[in-house]
């Protein structure tokens, strides 16, 4: 596939980036998959302004990635917390992929700040690219990208 | 792990997001893994201004994700193209994770615009979270996050 000849208008990476490809949105997702649900907890833990947090939460709710649910602490009025939807949980591999790269290339000398293990056997987990025939740990050299059913030609054709 | 009690200062997700967690950087990476190398090709295909592209390329080179290499077309002066380093190729799963989510949740009715197959057997590929003992297709429910060797307490302790 000559990628340059294809339009990015309906690129799945681009559409996903348009919804979550932004610093605060990605950090909110990181906190959400780690169990954070309340506005004030996001704000203090992620460390961003109320206005930016409110905006990013609104966008993630609009995208169907988070949904709100009421809760009420004793003596307080009812508030809303933010929970990942199934569509939101589908972004978990994105967070794991960012973490895996950071663990390898940016961690402190002592090692990562968080470990993720398979609860059933205790072994650490990693992301792997696998194929439908069961071959795993595929690298970019092992795969071939091809135009899919909705591929669009890039227009105008590149000049050089 | 009570994530709220831990500092995000040395979080691997956060550090990675600080380097590539931005719309244009992620789209440049998408194009790079698809073989784009030249400034003008990035500019026309990704569709961003020269100034923003130059800035993002500079940051990606500074982070060791891209490296420059000279090339010369007949009759032209020597220019530089941008190639992924091994550290940059390690971001491939991030791009695949974004694509996989987009294919499922944002693709046109006809299907994705790009397909990736295992060259050896032709089967489509997907990202899977696997563990060191060989269990695969792990979901967020199958894993446990725990403080790693460099975990830092969050301070000040949350108020509510």
Boltz contact constraints between the chains, C-beta under 6 A:
constraints:
  - contact:
      token1: [A, 3]
      token2: [B, 34]
      max_distance: 6.0
  - contact:
      token1: [A, 3]
      token2: [B, 35]
      max_distance: 6.0
  - contact:
      token1: [A, 4]
      token2: [B, 41]
      max_distance: 6.0
  - contact:
      token1: [A, 4]
      token2: [B, 45]
      max_distance: 6.0
  - contact:
      token1: [A, 10]
      token2: [B, 108]
      max_distance: 6.0
  - contact:
      token1: [A, 10]
      token2: [B, 113]
      max_distance: 6.0
  - contact:
      token1: [A, 11]
      token2: [B, 113]
      max_distance: 6.0
  - contact:
      token1: [A, 12]
      token2: [B, 99]
      max_distance: 6.0
  - contact:
      token1: [A, 12]
      token2: [B, 102]
      max_distance: 6.0
  - contact:
      token1: [A, 12]
      token2: [B, 103]
      max_distance: 6.0
  - contact:
      token1: [A, 12]
      token2: [B, 107]
      max_distance: 6.0
  - contact:
      token1: [A, 12]
      token2: [B, 112]
      max_distance: 6.0
  - contact:
      token1: [A, 13]
      token2: [B, 30]
      max_distance: 6.0
  - contact:
      token1: [A, 13]
      token2: [B, 98]
      max_distance: 6.0
  - contact:
      token1: [A, 13]
      token2: [B, 99]
      max_distance: 6.0
  - contact:
      token1: [A, 15]
      token2: [B, 102]
      max_distance: 6.0
  - contact:
      token1: [A, 15]
      token2: [B, 106]
      max_distance: 6.0
  - contact:
      token1: [A, 16]
      token2: [B, 98]
      max_distance: 6.0
  - contact:
      token1: [A, 16]
      token2: [B, 101]
      max_distance: 6.0
  - contact:
      token1: [A, 16]
      token2: [B, 102]
      max_distance: 6.0
  - contact:
      token1: [A, 17]
      token2: [B, 23]
      max_distance: 6.0
  - contact:
      token1: [A, 17]
      token2: [B, 26]
      max_distance: 6.0
  - contact:
      token1: [A, 21]
      token2: [B, 23]
      max_distance: 6.0
  - contact:
      token1: [A, 21]
      token2: [B, 26]
      max_distance: 6.0
  - contact:
      token1: [A, 23]
      token2: [B, 17]
      max_distance: 6.0
  - contact:
      token1: [A, 23]
      token2: [B, 21]
      max_distance: 6.0
  - contact:
      token1: [A, 26]
      token2: [B, 17]
      max_distance: 6.0
  - contact:
      token1: [A, 26]
      token2: [B, 21]
      max_distance: 6.0
  - contact:
      token1: [A, 30]
      token2: [B, 13]
      max_distance: 6.0
  - contact:
      token1: [A, 34]
      token2: [B, 3]
      max_distance: 6.0
  - contact:
      token1: [A, 35]
      token2: [B, 3]
      max_distance: 6.0
  - contact:
      token1: [A, 41]
      token2: [B, 4]
      max_distance: 6.0
  - contact:
      token1: [A, 44]
      token2: [B, 158]
      max_distance: 6.0
  - contact:
      token1: [A, 45]
      token2: [B, 4]
      max_distance: 6.0
  - contact:
      token1: [A, 87]
      token2: [B, 105]
      max_distance: 6.0
  - contact:
      token1: [A, 90]
      token2: [B, 101]
      max_distance: 6.0
  - contact:
      token1: [A, 91]
      token2: [B, 101]
      max_distance: 6.0
  - contact:
      token1: [A, 92]
      token2: [B, 140]
      max_distance: 6.0
  - contact:
      token1: [A, 93]
      token2: [B, 97]
      max_distance: 6.0
  - contact:
      token1: [A, 93]
      token2: [B, 127]
      max_distance: 6.0
  - contact:
      token1: [A, 94]
      token2: [B, 97]
      max_distance: 6.0
  - contact:
      token1: [A, 97]
      token2: [B, 93]
      max_distance: 6.0
  - contact:
      token1: [A, 97]
      token2: [B, 94]
      max_distance: 6.0
  - contact:
      token1: [A, 97]
      token2: [B, 97]
      max_distance: 6.0
  - contact:
      token1: [A, 98]
      token2: [B, 13]
      max_distance: 6.0
  - contact:
      token1: [A, 98]
      token2: [B, 16]
      max_distance: 6.0
  - contact:
      token1: [A, 98]
      token2: [B, 94]
      max_distance: 6.0
  - contact:
      token1: [A, 99]
      token2: [B, 12]
      max_distance: 6.0
  - contact:
      token1: [A, 99]
      token2: [B, 13]
      max_distance: 6.0
  - contact:
      token1: [A, 101]
      token2: [B, 16]
      max_distance: 6.0
  - contact:
      token1: [A, 101]
      token2: [B, 90]
      max_distance: 6.0
  - contact:
      token1: [A, 101]
      token2: [B, 91]
      max_distance: 6.0
  - contact:
      token1: [A, 102]
      token2: [B, 12]
      max_distance: 6.0
  - contact:
      token1: [A, 102]
      token2: [B, 15]
      max_distance: 6.0
  - contact:
      token1: [A, 102]
      token2: [B, 16]
      max_distance: 6.0
  - contact:
      token1: [A, 103]
      token2: [B, 12]
      max_distance: 6.0
  - contact:
      token1: [A, 105]
      token2: [B, 87]
      max_distance: 6.0
  - contact:
      token1: [A, 106]
      token2: [B, 15]
      max_distance: 6.0
  - contact:
      token1: [A, 107]
      token2: [B, 12]
      max_distance: 6.0
  - contact:
      token1: [A, 108]
      token2: [B, 10]
      max_distance: 6.0
  - contact:
      token1: [A, 108]
      token2: [B, 150]
      max_distance: 6.0
  - contact:
      token1: [A, 110]
      token2: [B, 149]
      max_distance: 6.0
  - contact:
      token1: [A, 110]
      token2: [B, 150]
      max_distance: 6.0
  - contact:
      token1: [A, 111]
      token2: [B, 148]
      max_distance: 6.0
  - contact:
      token1: [A, 111]
      token2: [B, 149]
      max_distance: 6.0
  - contact:
      token1: [A, 111]
      token2: [B, 150]
      max_distance: 6.0
  - contact:
      token1: [A, 112]
      token2: [B, 12]
      max_distance: 6.0
  - contact:
      token1: [A, 112]
      token2: [B, 148]
      max_distance: 6.0
  - contact:
      token1: [A, 113]
      token2: [B, 10]
      max_distance: 6.0
  - contact:
      token1: [A, 113]
      token2: [B, 11]
      max_distance: 6.0
  - contact:
      token1: [A, 113]
      token2: [B, 148]
      max_distance: 6.0
  - contact:
      token1: [A, 113]
      token2: [B, 150]
      max_distance: 6.0
  - contact:
      token1: [A, 113]
      token2: [B, 151]
      max_distance: 6.0
  - contact:
      token1: [A, 114]
      token2: [B, 145]
      max_distance: 6.0
  - contact:
      token1: [A, 114]
      token2: [B, 148]
      max_distance: 6.0
  - contact:
      token1: [A, 115]
      token2: [B, 146]
      max_distance: 6.0
  - contact:
      token1: [A, 115]
      token2: [B, 148]
      max_distance: 6.0
  - contact:
      token1: [A, 116]
      token2: [B, 143]
      max_distance: 6.0
  - contact:
      token1: [A, 116]
      token2: [B, 145]
      max_distance: 6.0
  - contact:
      token1: [A, 117]
      token2: [B, 144]
      max_distance: 6.0
  - contact:
      token1: [A, 118]
      token2: [B, 131]
      max_distance: 6.0
  - contact:
      token1: [A, 118]
      token2: [B, 135]
      max_distance: 6.0
  - contact:
      token1: [A, 118]
      token2: [B, 138]
      max_distance: 6.0
  - contact:
      token1: [A, 118]
      token2: [B, 143]
      max_distance: 6.0
  - contact:
      token1: [A, 119]
      token2: [B, 142]
      max_distance: 6.0
  - contact:
      token1: [A, 119]
      token2: [B, 143]
      max_distance: 6.0
  - contact:
      token1: [A, 119]
      token2: [B, 144]
      max_distance: 6.0
  - contact:
      token1: [A, 121]
      token2: [B, 133]
      max_distance: 6.0
  - contact:
      token1: [A, 123]
      token2: [B, 131]
      max_distance: 6.0
  - contact:
      token1: [A, 123]
      token2: [B, 132]
      max_distance: 6.0
  - contact:
      token1: [A, 123]
      token2: [B, 133]
      max_distance: 6.0
  - contact:
      token1: [A, 124]
      token2: [B, 132]
      max_distance: 6.0
  - contact:
      token1: [A, 125]
      token2: [B, 129]
      max_distance: 6.0
  - contact:
      token1: [A, 125]
      token2: [B, 131]
      max_distance: 6.0
  - contact:
      token1: [A, 125]
      token2: [B, 138]
      max_distance: 6.0
  - contact:
      token1: [A, 125]
      token2: [B, 143]
      max_distance: 6.0
  - contact:
      token1: [A, 127]
      token2: [B, 93]
      max_distance: 6.0
  - contact:
      token1: [A, 127]
      token2: [B, 127]
      max_distance: 6.0
  - contact:
      token1: [A, 127]
      token2: [B, 129]
      max_distance: 6.0
  - contact:
      token1: [A, 128]
      token2: [B, 128]
      max_distance: 6.0
  - contact:
      token1: [A, 128]
      token2: [B, 130]
      max_distance: 6.0
  - contact:
      token1: [A, 129]
      token2: [B, 125]
      max_distance: 6.0
  - contact:
      token1: [A, 129]
      token2: [B, 127]
      max_distance: 6.0
  - contact:
      token1: [A, 130]
      token2: [B, 128]
      max_distance: 6.0
  - contact:
      token1: [A, 131]
      token2: [B, 118]
      max_distance: 6.0
  - contact:
      token1: [A, 131]
      token2: [B, 123]
      max_distance: 6.0
  - contact:
      token1: [A, 131]
      token2: [B, 125]
      max_distance: 6.0
  - contact:
      token1: [A, 132]
      token2: [B, 123]
      max_distance: 6.0
  - contact:
      token1: [A, 132]
      token2: [B, 124]
      max_distance: 6.0
  - contact:
      token1: [A, 133]
      token2: [B, 121]
      max_distance: 6.0
  - contact:
      token1: [A, 133]
      token2: [B, 123]
      max_distance: 6.0
  - contact:
      token1: [A, 135]
      token2: [B, 118]
      max_distance: 6.0
  - contact:
      token1: [A, 138]
      token2: [B, 118]
      max_distance: 6.0
  - contact:
      token1: [A, 138]
      token2: [B, 125]
      max_distance: 6.0
  - contact:
      token1: [A, 140]
      token2: [B, 92]
      max_distance: 6.0
  - contact:
      token1: [A, 142]
      token2: [B, 119]
      max_distance: 6.0
  - contact:
      token1: [A, 143]
      token2: [B, 116]
      max_distance: 6.0
  - contact:
      token1: [A, 143]
      token2: [B, 118]
      max_distance: 6.0
  - contact:
      token1: [A, 143]
      token2: [B, 119]
      max_distance: 6.0
  - contact:
      token1: [A, 143]
      token2: [B, 125]
      max_distance: 6.0
  - contact:
      token1: [A, 144]
      token2: [B, 117]
      max_distance: 6.0
  - contact:
      token1: [A, 144]
      token2: [B, 119]
      max_distance: 6.0
  - contact:
      token1: [A, 145]
      token2: [B, 114]
      max_distance: 6.0
  - contact:
      token1: [A, 145]
      token2: [B, 116]
      max_distance: 6.0
  - contact:
      token1: [A, 146]
      token2: [B, 115]
      max_distance: 6.0
  - contact:
      token1: [A, 148]
      token2: [B, 111]
      max_distance: 6.0
  - contact:
      token1: [A, 148]
      token2: [B, 112]
      max_distance: 6.0
  - contact:
      token1: [A, 148]
      token2: [B, 113]
      max_distance: 6.0
  - contact:
      token1: [A, 148]
      token2: [B, 114]
      max_distance: 6.0
  - contact:
      token1: [A, 148]
      token2: [B, 115]
      max_distance: 6.0
  - contact:
      token1: [A, 149]
      token2: [B, 110]
      max_distance: 6.0
  - contact:
      token1: [A, 149]
      token2: [B, 111]
      max_distance: 6.0
  - contact:
      token1: [A, 150]
      token2: [B, 108]
      max_distance: 6.0
  - contact:
      token1: [A, 150]
      token2: [B, 110]
      max_distance: 6.0
  - contact:
      token1: [A, 150]
      token2: [B, 111]
      max_distance: 6.0
  - contact:
      token1: [A, 150]
      token2: [B, 113]
      max_distance: 6.0
  - contact:
      token1: [A, 151]
      token2: [B, 113]
      max_distance: 6.0
  - contact:
      token1: [A, 158]
      token2: [B, 44]
      max_distance: 6.0
